[in-house]
Amino acid sequence: MIDKTMTVKRDKIGPVFGKIAPNTPVEVERCLAVFLGIAK
């Protein structure tokens, strides 16, 4: 969840701790549409 976007210096950012597969956001969007009842 993003409340407010802002710039941050690179040295303040830690290492990557996870990764999402390229097709995961599409799957989440489809499931959300079905759950909300707006899927075709």
C-alpha distance matrix in Angstrom:
0.0 3.8 6.5 9.4 10.6 13.7 16.4 17.1 20.5 20.8 22.6 19.7 17.6 18.4 19.4 17.4 16.7 15.8 16.4 15.5 18.7 19.2 19.6 16.6 14.3 17.3 18.0 14.6 15.1 18.6 17.9 15.5 18.3 20.8 19.1 18.8 22.4 22.1 23.2 26.6
3.8 0.0 3.8 5.8 6.9 10.2 13.1 14.4 18.0 18.7 20.8 18.0 16.3 17.8 19.3 17.7 17.8 17.3 17.8 17.2 20.3 20.4 21.3 18.7 16.0 19.0 20.3 17.1 17.1 20.8 20.6 18.1 20.5 23.4 21.9 21.2 24.6 23.9 25.2 28.4
6.5 3.8 0.0 3.8 6.9 9.9 13.4 14.9 18.7 20.1 22.0 18.9 17.9 19.8 21.8 20.7 20.8 20.7 21.4 21.0 24.1 24.1 24.9 22.4 19.6 22.4 23.6 20.3 20.0 23.6 23.3 20.4 22.7 25.6 23.8 22.7 26.2 25.5 27.2 30.5
9.4 5.8 3.8 0.0 3.8 6.5 10.2 12.2 16.0 17.9 20.0 17.2 16.6 19.1 21.3 20.6 21.3 21.5 22.2 22.0 25.1 24.9 26.1 23.9 21.0 23.9 25.6 22.5 22.1 25.8 25.9 23.2 25.1 28.3 26.8 25.6 29.0 27.9 29.5 32.6
10.6 6.9 6.9 3.8 0.0 3.8 7.1 9.6 13.3 15.0 17.6 15.3 14.5 17.3 19.4 18.6 20.0 20.2 20.6 20.6 23.6 23.1 24.7 23.0 20.1 23.0 25.1 22.4 22.0 25.8 26.3 23.9 25.8 29.0 28.0 26.9 30.1 28.8 30.0 32.9
13.7 10.2 9.9 6.5 3.8 0.0 3.8 6.5 10.2 12.5 14.9 12.8 12.8 16.1 18.5 18.5 20.4 21.2 21.8 22.4 25.4 25.0 27.1 25.5 22.9 25.9 28.0 25.6 25.3 29.1 29.7 27.4 29.4 32.6 31.6 30.6 33.8 32.5 33.6 36.4
16.4 13.1 13.4 10.2 7.1 3.8 0.0 3.8 6.9 9.3 12.0 10.6 10.8 14.5 16.9 17.4 19.7 20.9 21.5 22.5 25.4 25.0 27.5 26.3 24.0 27.1 29.3 27.2 27.1 30.9 31.6 29.7 31.7 34.9 34.1 33.4 36.5 35.0 35.8 38.5
17.1 14.4 14.9 12.2 9.6 6.5 3.8 0.0 3.8 6.3 8.4 6.8 7.5 11.3 14.1 15.2 17.6 19.4 20.5 22.1 25.2 25.3 28.1 26.6 24.8 28.1 30.1 28.0 28.5 32.2 32.7 30.9 33.3 36.3 35.3 34.9 38.2 36.9 37.6 40.4
20.5 18.0 18.7 16.0 13.3 10.2 6.9 3.8 0.0 3.8 5.5 5.6 7.2 10.8 13.5 15.3 18.2 20.3 21.4 23.6 26.5 26.7 29.7 28.6 27.1 30.4 32.4 30.6 31.2 34.8 35.4 33.9 36.3 39.2 38.4 38.2 41.4 40.1 40.5 43.2
20.8 18.7 20.1 17.9 15.0 12.5 9.3 6.3 3.8 0.0 3.8 5.4 5.4 8.5 10.5 12.4 15.6 17.8 18.9 21.3 24.0 24.4 27.7 26.7 25.6 29.0 30.9 29.4 30.3 33.8 34.4 33.3 35.7 38.5 37.9 38.0 41.1 39.8 39.9 42.5
22.6 20.8 22.0 20.0 17.6 14.9 12.0 8.4 5.5 3.8 0.0 3.8 5.5 7.7 10.2 13.1 15.9 18.7 20.4 23.2 26.1 26.9 30.2 29.0 28.2 31.7 33.3 31.7 32.9 36.4 36.7 35.7 38.3 40.9 40.1 40.4 43.6 42.5 42.6 45.4
19.7 18.0 18.9 17.2 15.3 12.8 10.6 6.8 5.6 5.4 3.8 0.0 3.8 6.6 10.0 12.6 14.8 17.6 19.6 22.3 25.5 26.5 29.5 27.8 26.9 30.5 31.9 30.0 31.2 34.7 34.7 33.5 36.3 38.9 37.7 38.0 41.3 40.5 40.8 43.7
17.6 16.3 17.9 16.6 14.5 12.8 10.8 7.5 7.2 5.4 5.5 3.8 0.0 3.8 6.9 8.9 11.3 13.9 15.8 18.5 21.7 22.8 25.8 24.2 23.4 27.1 28.4 26.6 28.0 31.4 31.5 30.5 33.3 35.8 34.8 35.2 38.5 37.7 37.8 40.6
18.4 17.8 19.8 19.1 17.3 16.1 14.5 11.3 10.8 8.5 7.7 6.6 3.8 0.0 3.8 6.7 8.6 11.8 14.3 17.4 20.6 22.3 25.2 23.5 23.3 27.0 27.9 26.3 28.1 31.3 31.1 30.5 33.5 35.6 34.6 35.5 38.7 38.1 38.0 40.9
19.4 19.3 21.8 21.3 19.4 18.5 16.9 14.1 13.5 10.5 10.2 10.0 6.9 3.8 0.0 3.8 6.2 9.4 11.6 15.1 18.0 19.9 23.0 21.5 21.8 25.4 26.2 25.0 27.1 30.1 30.0 29.8 32.8 34.7 34.0 35.1 38.1 37.6 37.1 39.8
17.4 17.7 20.7 20.6 18.6 18.5 17.4 15.2 15.3 12.4 13.1 12.6 8.9 6.7 3.8 0.0 3.8 5.9 7.9 11.3 14.3 16.3 19.2 17.7 18.2 21.8 22.5 21.4 23.6 26.5 26.4 26.4 29.4 31.2 30.7 31.9 34.8 34.3 33.6 36.2
16.7 17.8 20.8 21.3 20.0 20.4 19.7 17.6 18.2 15.6 15.9 14.8 11.3 8.6 6.2 3.8 0.0 3.8 7.2 10.6 13.8 16.4 18.8 16.8 17.7 21.3 21.4 20.2 22.8 25.5 24.9 25.0 28.3 29.8 28.9 30.5 33.4 33.3 32.6 35.4
15.8 17.3 20.7 21.5 20.2 21.2 20.9 19.4 20.3 17.8 18.7 17.6 13.9 11.8 9.4 5.9 3.8 0.0 3.8 7.0 10.1 13.0 15.2 13.1 14.3 17.8 17.8 16.8 19.6 22.0 21.5 22.0 25.1 26.5 25.9 27.7 30.4 30.2 29.3 32.0
16.4 17.8 21.4 22.2 20.6 21.8 21.5 20.5 21.4 18.9 20.4 19.6 15.8 14.3 11.6 7.9 7.2 3.8 0.0 3.8 6.6 9.3 11.8 10.3 11.7 14.9 15.3 14.9 17.4 19.7 19.8 20.5 23.3 24.8 24.7 26.4 28.9 28.3 27.1 29.5
15.5 17.2 21.0 22.0 20.6 22.4 22.5 22.1 23.6 21.3 23.2 22.3 18.5 17.4 15.1 11.3 10.6 7.0 3.8 0.0 3.8 6.4 8.2 6.5 8.1 11.2 11.5 11.3 13.8 16.0 16.2 17.2 19.8 21.2 21.5 23.2 25.4 24.8 23.4 25.7
18.7 20.3 24.1 25.1 23.6 25.4 25.4 25.2 26.5 24.0 26.1 25.5 21.7 20.6 18.0 14.3 13.8 10.1 6.6 3.8 0.0 3.8 5.6 5.5 8.1 10.0 10.4 11.5 13.8 15.3 16.0 17.6 19.7 20.9 21.7 23.6 25.4 24.6 22.6 24.6
19.2 20.4 24.1 24.9 23.1 25.0 25.0 25.3 26.7 24.4 26.9 26.5 22.8 22.3 19.9 16.3 16.4 13.0 9.3 6.4 3.8 0.0 3.8 5.7 7.0 8.2 9.8 11.4 12.7 14.2 15.8 17.2 18.7 20.3 21.6 23.1 24.5 23.2 21.2 22.8
19.6 21.3 24.9 26.1 24.7 27.1 27.5 28.1 29.7 27.7 30.2 29.5 25.8 25.2 23.0 19.2 18.8 15.2 11.8 8.2 5.6 3.8 0.0 3.8 5.8 5.5 6.4 8.9 10.2 11.0 12.6 14.5 15.8 17.0 18.7 20.3 21.5 20.3 18.0 19.5
16.6 18.7 22.4 23.9 23.0 25.5 26.3 26.6 28.6 26.7 29.0 27.8 24.2 23.5 21.5 17.7 16.8 13.1 10.3 6.5 5.5 5.7 3.8 0.0 3.8 5.4 5.1 6.2 8.6 9.9 10.6 12.2 14.3 15.5 16.4 18.3 19.9 19.2 17.3 19.5
14.3 16.0 19.6 21.0 20.1 22.9 24.0 24.8 27.1 25.6 28.2 26.9 23.4 23.3 21.8 18.2 17.7 14.3 11.7 8.1 8.1 7.0 5.8 3.8 0.0 3.8 5.4 5.1 6.1 8.6 9.9 10.5 12.3 14.4 15.2 16.4 18.2 17.1 15.7 18.1
17.3 19.0 22.4 23.9 23.0 25.9 27.1 28.1 30.4 29.0 31.7 30.5 27.1 27.0 25.4 21.8 21.3 17.8 14.9 11.2 10.0 8.2 5.5 5.4 3.8 0.0 3.8 5.5 5.1 6.2 8.7 9.9 10.6 12.5 14.3 15.4 16.5 15.0 13.1 14.9
18.0 20.3 23.6 25.6 25.1 28.0 29.3 30.1 32.4 30.9 33.3 31.9 28.4 27.9 26.2 22.5 21.4 17.8 15.3 11.5 10.4 9.8 6.4 5.1 5.4 3.8 0.0 3.8 5.4 5.1 6.2 8.6 9.9 10.7 12.3 14.2 15.3 14.7 12.5 14.6
14.6 17.1 20.3 22.5 22.4 25.6 27.2 28.0 30.6 29.4 31.7 30.0 26.6 26.3 25.0 21.4 20.2 16.8 14.9 11.3 11.5 11.4 8.9 6.2 5.1 5.5 3.8 0.0 3.8 5.5 5.2 6.1 8.6 10.0 10.4 12.2 14.1 13.8 12.5 15.4
15.1 17.1 20.0 22.1 22.0 25.3 27.1 28.5 31.2 30.3 32.9 31.2 28.0 28.1 27.1 23.6 22.8 19.6 17.4 13.8 13.8 12.7 10.2 8.6 6.1 5.1 5.4 3.8 0.0 3.8 5.5 5.1 6.2 8.7 9.9 10.5 12.2 11.0 10.0 12.8
18.6 20.8 23.6 25.8 25.8 29.1 30.9 32.2 34.8 33.8 36.4 34.7 31.4 31.3 30.1 26.5 25.5 22.0 19.7 16.0 15.3 14.2 11.0 9.9 8.6 6.2 5.1 5.5 3.8 0.0 3.8 5.4 5.1 6.3 8.7 9.9 10.5 9.6 7.4 10.0
17.9 20.6 23.3 25.9 26.3 29.7 31.6 32.7 35.4 34.4 36.7 34.7 31.5 31.1 30.0 26.4 24.9 21.5 19.8 16.2 16.0 15.8 12.6 10.6 9.9 8.7 6.2 5.2 5.5 3.8 0.0 3.8 5.4 5.1 6.1 8.6 9.8 10.2 8.7 11.8
15.5 18.1 20.4 23.2 23.9 27.4 29.7 30.9 33.9 33.3 35.7 33.5 30.5 30.5 29.8 26.4 25.0 22.0 20.5 17.2 17.6 17.2 14.5 12.2 10.5 9.9 8.6 6.1 5.1 5.4 3.8 0.0 3.8 5.4 5.0 6.1 8.4 8.7 8.6 12.3
18.3 20.5 22.7 25.1 25.8 29.4 31.7 33.3 36.3 35.7 38.3 36.3 33.3 33.5 32.8 29.4 28.3 25.1 23.3 19.8 19.7 18.7 15.8 14.3 12.3 10.6 9.9 8.6 6.2 5.1 5.4 3.8 0.0 3.8 5.5 5.2 6.0 5.2 5.0 8.7
20.8 23.4 25.6 28.3 29.0 32.6 34.9 36.3 39.2 38.5 40.9 38.9 35.8 35.6 34.7 31.2 29.8 26.5 24.8 21.2 20.9 20.3 17.0 15.5 14.4 12.5 10.7 10.0 8.7 6.3 5.1 5.4 3.8 0.0 3.8 5.5 5.0 6.1 5.0 8.4
19.1 21.9 23.8 26.8 28.0 31.6 34.1 35.3 38.4 37.9 40.1 37.7 34.8 34.6 34.0 30.7 28.9 25.9 24.7 21.5 21.7 21.6 18.7 16.4 15.2 14.3 12.3 10.4 9.9 8.7 6.1 5.0 5.5 3.8 0.0 3.8 5.5 7.8 8.3 11.8
18.8 21.2 22.7 25.6 26.9 30.6 33.4 34.9 38.2 38.0 40.4 38.0 35.2 35.5 35.1 31.9 30.5 27.7 26.4 23.2 23.6 23.1 20.3 18.3 16.4 15.4 14.2 12.2 10.5 9.9 8.6 6.1 5.2 5.5 3.8 0.0 3.8 5.6 7.8 11.3
22.4 24.6 26.2 29.0 30.1 33.8 36.5 38.2 41.4 41.1 43.6 41.3 38.5 38.7 38.1 34.8 33.4 30.4 28.9 25.4 25.4 24.5 21.5 19.9 18.2 16.5 15.3 14.1 12.2 10.5 9.8 8.4 6.0 5.0 5.5 3.8 0.0 3.8 5.7 8.6
22.1 23.9 25.5 27.9 28.8 32.5 35.0 36.9 40.1 39.8 42.5 40.5 37.7 38.1 37.6 34.3 33.3 30.2 28.3 24.8 24.6 23.2 20.3 19.2 17.1 15.0 14.7 13.8 11.0 9.6 10.2 8.7 5.2 6.1 7.8 5.6 3.8 0.0 3.8 6.6
23.2 25.2 27.2 29.5 30.0 33.6 35.8 37.6 40.5 39.9 42.6 40.8 37.8 38.0 37.1 33.6 32.6 29.3 27.1 23.4 22.6 21.2 18.0 17.3 15.7 13.1 12.5 12.5 10.0 7.4 8.7 8.6 5.0 5.0 8.3 7.8 5.7 3.8 0.0 3.8
26.6 28.4 30.5 32.6 32.9 36.4 38.5 40.4 43.2 42.5 45.4 43.7 40.6 40.9 39.8 36.2 35.4 32.0 29.5 25.7 24.6 22.8 19.5 19.5 18.1 14.9 14.6 15.4 12.8 10.0 11.8 12.3 8.7 8.4 11.8 11.3 8.6 6.6 3.8 0.0
